[in-house]
Amino acid sequence: MTQEMTLTIKSKHANKFNEGYPLIFRESVVNFHDLKEEGTILKLVDEQKKFIGRGYHGIQNKGYGWVLTRDEEEPINQYFFERKLKKAIDAREKFFNDPNTNAFRLFNGEGDGIGGLTIDYFDGFLLINWYSEGIYRFNESVLEALKSIFEFKGLYEKKRFDQKGQYIEDDDFVLGERAQFPIVVKENGVHFAIYLNDGAMVGVFLDQREVRKSIRDMYSNGKTVLNTFSYTGAFSVFAALGGAAKTTSVDLANRSMDKTKEQFSLNEIDYEAHEIRVMDVFNYFKYAVKKNIKFDMVILDPPSFARSKKHRFSVANDYKDLLKDAIAVTEDKGMIVASTNYAGFDMKKFKSFVEKAFKETNGKYKIIQEHSLPADFKTTKDFPEGDYLKVLFIEKIK
C-alpha cells in the first residue's frame, strides 16, 4: 500500500484547485517541505482542513504532483487506473475504426485524468511515457489495468524523468511480443517507420496529424517547400504526396538524412528528386538569402530549446526572429506554416510574434488556418497549459 500524506493548500489557491486545476505547484502548498518521496499519495486539504482532492507527488517541469480525484471516497489503486484507461480507450473508438490511420494517442495525461502519463498506439503496439518518478511508482497497477481491459501485441515505455527531465536510455521493452522494427504505420494513408526502442523519439510526432493532412490536401500542389527542423521529414513526405514540385528538408542531426530517406522510400517517393540537408537551420537561411533562393512554402516547427555550435534558440525568446528569417525566403503569396509545442504562452501571444515579425520586415500577411491539438490529444479546460500545440498557416501578401 502506497503511503499517504496530507498536503495543505494555501487559502488564496484553494479555489483554483476546487475549480479543477490539476497540477500541484510549489507556491500553492503550505507544508511544501514535507514532500519527500515521489509516488506518495497526497490528500489535499485547505487551511480549514476541508478536503480538496487526492493525487500523487511527482516532479515534472514546474509541478510537484497531480490531483487525480476529487471524490474523498475514491482510492487510487488498480481499479482507479482501469476506469480511467477504459474511458479514454472507449473515447478513441473512431480512431480504431479508421482504415487509413493506425497510429494515435490512446491516453493523454491530465486530459484523460492522470497527469504525467501518456500512451500512444502504433498498429497494436503501445508506448507508455512516464513523465515523473512519482507516476512510475504506479507502473505495476497501470500495466495490470491495461492488460485487463485492452488487447495489445506488445508494450514499450519511455522514462522521461532523469534530473534534467530528459529521457532515460533503456531497452524500453516491457511485455507482450517484441516488435520487428520498423513498425510501419499509416496516417491518413501515408506510411511512417516507427522505432520504439531507439532513443527518446520514435519517428513521427502524432500531434501534427491534421497539420500534415492540410499541407498535403490544400497547399502543396506544384509548390516548392522548405521544411526546417525536419526531424524524419514527415512534413516533406506529405508535401511531396500532395504534388509539391520539390521539398527541401533541413535538420542539424546527422541521422535525419537516413531517417528522411527511409520515410520517402516507404511511400515510394524518389528521395533523390528532393533535397535533404544536414545543417544548422539558421545557417541554411543565410545561405538561401545569399543565393536568392525562395520557396512557396516554409514550415517552421522548432524544438522549444535548441543548441548548436553557433546558435542557442528558445521559442519564448527567438521565435519572432525565426519568423523573420522565414519571411526573407518566402515568395510573395507564399505560405509560412508556423508551429510550436511550447506550453509557456498561448495562441494570442504566438500571433503577436507573427505581427511583430511582419511589421519589422515591412511585410503584410493573412492568417489562413489555425490548428491546435487533434481530438485524440484530449485536453481539459481546467488546465489550458495542456493544450500546447499552436499552428498558423500564414500567407505572405508581399
HELIX and SHEET records of a PDB file:
HELIX    1   1 SER A   11  ASN A   18  1                                   8    
HELIX    2   2 ARG A   26  SER A   28  5                                   3    
HELIX    3   3 PHE A   32  ASP A   34  5                                   3    
HELIX    4   4 GLN A   78  ALA A   91  1                                  14    
HELIX    5   5 GLU A   93  PHE A   96  1                                   4    
HELIX    6   6 GLY A  109  ASP A  112  5                                   4    
HELIX    7   7 GLU A  133  TYR A  136  1                                   4    
HELIX    8   8 ASN A  139  ILE A  149  1                                  11    
HELIX    9   9 LEU A  206  GLN A  208  5                                   3    
HELIX   10  10 ARG A  209  SER A  214  1                                   6    
HELIX   11  11 ILE A  215  TYR A  219  3                                   5    
HELIX   12  12 ALA A  234  LEU A  241  1                                   8    
HELIX   13  13 ARG A  255  LEU A  266  1                                  12    
HELIX   14  14 TYR A  271  ALA A  273  5                                   3    
HELIX   15  15 VAL A  281  LYS A  290  1                                  10    
HELIX   16  16 VAL A  315  ALA A  328  1                                  14    
HELIX   17  17 MET A  347  GLU A  360  1                                  14    
HELIX   18  18 PRO A  384  GLY A  386  5                                   3    
SHEET    1   A 5 GLU A   4  ILE A   9  0                                        
SHEET    2   A 5 ILE A  41  ASP A  46  1                                        
SHEET    3   A 5 PHE A  51  GLN A  60 -1                                        
SHEET    4   A 5 GLY A  63  THR A  69 -1                                        
SHEET    5   A 5 LEU A  23  PHE A  25 -1                                        
SHEET    1   B 5 ALA A 103  ASN A 108  0                                        
SHEET    2   B 5 LEU A 117  PHE A 122 -1                                        
SHEET    3   B 5 PHE A 125  TRP A 130 -1                                        
SHEET    4   B 5 GLY A 154  LYS A 159  1                                        
SHEET    5   B 5 PHE A 173  GLY A 176 -1                                        
SHEET    1   C 2 ILE A 183  GLU A 187  0                                        
SHEET    2   C 2 VAL A 190  ILE A 194 -1                                        
SHEET    1   D 7 GLU A 275  VAL A 278  0                                        
SHEET    2   D 7 LYS A 246  ASP A 251  1                                        
SHEET    3   D 7 THR A 224  THR A 228  1                                        
SHEET    4   D 7 PHE A 295  LEU A 300  1                                        
SHEET    5   D 7 THR A 330  THR A 340  1                                        
SHEET    6   D 7 LYS A 390  LYS A 396 -1                                        
SHEET    7   D 7 TYR A 365  HIS A 371 -1                                        
SHEET    1   E 2 PHE A 305  ARG A 307  0                                        
SHEET    2   E 2 ARG A 312  SER A 314 -1                                        
END                                                                             
